[in-house]
Amino acid sequence: MPAGSLPIKMPLFSIYVTSLLASMVQGLVLLLIPLYVLDSGSASWLGAGALMSLKNAGTLLVNIPAGLALVRFGDKLMMAAGLLLMLLACAGFALLHGFLALTLCMLLFGIGAGIWTLARLSFMSVNNAPEQRGRTLALLAGVQRTGMFIGPLGGGMLVQAYGFQTTFLLAAGLVVGGLLLILPEGNVTLDRAGGNRSRGVLRHLLPTLSQHRSFFLSAGAFVTALRLVRSGRQLLLPLWGYAIDLEIAQIGVAFALSALADVMVMYLGGAIADLHGRKWSAGLCLGILSLSLLSLPWCDNYSAFLLLALFAGVGNGLGGGIIMTLGADMAPPRHRGIFLGVWRLLGDVSGTVSPVTIGWIAGLSTLGTASTIAGALGVLGLVAMKVQMRETLPASRAPDS
């Protein structure tokens, strides 16, 4: 088989399709739930914002428990459990009324999405070779982002035609389709030799943390920096476009093209990670994003703004799936679920705190200052990654340098 080829086995194909469906549902829900509660009079703007935060809260809460459960119950069962919770939440959105009921459903949706994402990562870690992992996970990241684009677009059209309740029921149908795709596959257990599926999984948490603390600290610093600059791209670029008096349509076109560039180079980023090392892909992503934020204060017209948005999109795409890839590389076979649960928690905490940090800096100073600080922190993260984080690509595939 040629070195550059990427065979997609049927179990992985099922995961890709199910991931597309699940991402479509997540994008749809994140768009429609705040509109739904405002339209129905169930909550104010503040209540709608609080409701949206529960999705991330549910994911954060479930990372460690789901990681422990993976050791005991295996990948397939946990993937199905996560999708089932998402299904129940979507049915609840359609059939239940009142802010409290929607609150519980949104929390349940976040928990289900967290379990699904973690179990899927574990499955992908086991079911593809390390030398192809960067590409398979970059492709998975591209599928996710495609679904997050299609979901809101289709959801808005469906609500216009059929209303909120019918749209949420159709979303539940998409989740059912995903369940049917993954259920025929055989179960994948994480601890075939360890004998820890039935008892004692919790006692392995602290030893796993201790054994891999150097990786969590060094790679965790990289993840924090990457999440920060990615949040800067999402938050500061549109605000800067507004500040330099661009029309909303112009900002929208720039972001659409940025997203297109992101997806188009994502597989290339995975190939770089597989052929030249994870640190090459990670460094290109973090470096380009940091440079784009450092350049933002000098962007004063639409042409410059468009080019900068495209540049940032390319940088983000070159690191597509890199956080998943690093975690999959380092996860120990005997306690893979526990390790990945901690790894996901680090990423989710960073992703939750980063937008707040960026907004806080901007509120205390200016958008230009916030962008410069975020870019500088990204550069520091790049240096820390180069010095402290070790290459996780297997030695037989890693570059000589």
CORSULVEN-V391796 format. One record per residue. N is the residue number from 0. RES is the residue in one small letter. PSI is psi as a letter, one per 30 degrees, with the letter a starting at -180 (* if undefined). Layout:
BEGIN
n/res/psi
N/RES/PSI
N/RES/PSI
END
This chain:
BEGIN
n/res/psi
0/m/k
1/p/k
2/a/e
3/g/f
4/s/l
5/l/j
6/p/k
7/i/j
8/k/l
9/m/e
10/p/e
11/l/e
12/f/e
13/s/e
14/i/e
15/y/e
16/v/e
17/t/e
18/s/e
19/l/e
20/l/e
21/a/e
22/s/e
23/m/e
24/v/e
25/q/e
26/g/e
27/l/e
28/v/e
29/l/e
30/l/e
31/l/e
32/i/e
33/p/e
34/l/e
35/y/e
36/v/e
37/l/e
38/d/e
39/s/f
40/g/g
41/s/f
42/a/l
43/s/a
44/w/e
45/l/e
46/g/e
47/a/e
48/g/e
49/a/e
50/l/e
51/m/e
52/s/f
53/l/f
54/k/e
55/n/e
56/a/e
57/g/e
58/t/e
59/l/e
60/l/e
61/v/f
62/n/e
63/i/e
64/p/e
65/a/e
66/g/e
67/l/e
68/a/e
69/l/e
70/v/e
71/r/e
72/f/f
73/g/l
74/d/e
75/k/e
76/l/e
77/m/e
78/m/e
79/a/e
80/a/e
81/g/e
82/l/e
83/l/e
84/l/e
85/m/e
86/l/e
87/l/e
88/a/e
89/c/e
90/a/e
91/g/e
92/f/e
93/a/e
94/l/f
95/l/l
96/h/l
97/g/k
98/f/e
99/l/e
100/a/e
101/l/e
102/t/e
103/l/e
104/c/e
105/m/e
106/l/e
107/l/e
108/f/e
109/g/e
110/i/e
111/g/e
112/a/e
113/g/e
114/i/e
115/w/e
116/t/e
117/l/e
118/a/e
119/r/e
120/l/e
121/s/e
122/f/e
123/m/e
124/s/e
125/v/e
126/n/g
127/n/l
128/a/k
129/p/e
130/e/f
131/q/g
132/r/e
133/g/e
134/r/e
135/t/e
136/l/f
137/a/e
138/l/e
139/l/e
140/a/e
141/g/e
142/v/e
143/q/e
144/r/e
145/t/e
146/g/e
147/m/f
148/f/e
149/i/e
150/g/e
151/p/e
152/l/e
153/g/e
154/g/e
155/g/e
156/m/e
157/l/e
158/v/e
159/q/e
160/a/e
161/y/f
162/g/l
163/f/e
164/q/e
165/t/e
166/t/e
167/f/e
168/l/e
169/l/e
170/a/e
171/a/e
172/g/e
173/l/e
174/v/e
175/v/e
176/g/e
177/g/e
178/l/e
179/l/f
180/l/e
181/i/f
182/l/e
183/p/f
184/e/k
185/g/l
186/n/k
187/v/j
188/t/l
189/l/f
190/d/h
191/r/e
192/a/f
193/g/f
194/g/g
195/n/g
196/r/f
197/s/f
198/r/l
199/g/g
200/v/e
201/l/e
202/r/f
203/h/f
204/l/e
205/l/e
206/p/e
207/t/e
208/l/e
209/s/e
210/q/e
211/h/g
212/r/e
213/s/e
214/f/e
215/f/e
216/l/e
217/s/e
218/a/f
219/g/e
220/a/e
221/f/e
222/v/e
223/t/e
224/a/e
225/l/e
226/r/e
227/l/e
228/v/e
229/r/e
230/s/e
231/g/e
232/r/e
233/q/e
234/l/e
235/l/e
236/l/e
237/p/e
238/l/e
239/w/e
240/g/e
241/y/e
242/a/f
243/i/g
244/d/h
245/l/l
246/e/l
247/i/e
248/a/e
249/q/e
250/i/e
251/g/e
252/v/e
253/a/e
254/f/e
255/a/e
256/l/e
257/s/e
258/a/e
259/l/e
260/a/e
261/d/e
262/v/e
263/m/e
264/v/g
265/m/e
266/y/e
267/l/e
268/g/e
269/g/e
270/a/e
271/i/e
272/a/e
273/d/e
274/l/e
275/h/f
276/g/k
277/r/e
278/k/f
279/w/e
280/s/e
281/a/e
282/g/e
283/l/e
284/c/e
285/l/e
286/g/e
287/i/e
288/l/e
289/s/e
290/l/e
291/s/e
292/l/e
293/l/f
294/s/f
295/l/e
296/p/f
297/w/g
298/c/j
299/d/g
300/n/l
301/y/e
302/s/e
303/a/e
304/f/e
305/l/e
306/l/e
307/l/e
308/a/e
309/l/e
310/f/e
311/a/e
312/g/e
313/v/e
314/g/e
315/n/e
316/g/e
317/l/f
318/g/g
319/g/k
320/g/g
321/i/e
322/i/e
323/m/e
324/t/e
325/l/e
326/g/e
327/a/e
328/d/e
329/m/f
330/a/k
331/p/k
332/p/e
333/r/e
334/h/h
335/r/e
336/g/e
337/i/e
338/f/e
339/l/e
340/g/e
341/v/e
342/w/e
343/r/e
344/l/e
345/l/e
346/g/e
347/d/e
348/v/e
349/s/e
350/g/e
351/t/e
352/v/e
353/s/e
354/p/e
355/v/e
356/t/e
357/i/e
358/g/e
359/w/e
360/i/e
361/a/e
362/g/e
363/l/f
364/s/c
365/t/l
366/l/e
367/g/e
368/t/e
369/a/e
370/s/e
371/t/e
372/i/e
373/a/e
374/g/e
375/a/e
376/l/e
377/g/e
378/v/e
379/l/e
380/g/e
381/l/e
382/v/e
383/a/e
384/m/e
385/k/e
386/v/e
387/q/e
388/m/k
389/r/l
390/e/k
391/t/f
392/l/k
393/p/k
394/a/e
395/s/f
396/r/f
397/a/l
398/p/l
399/d/f
400/s/*
END
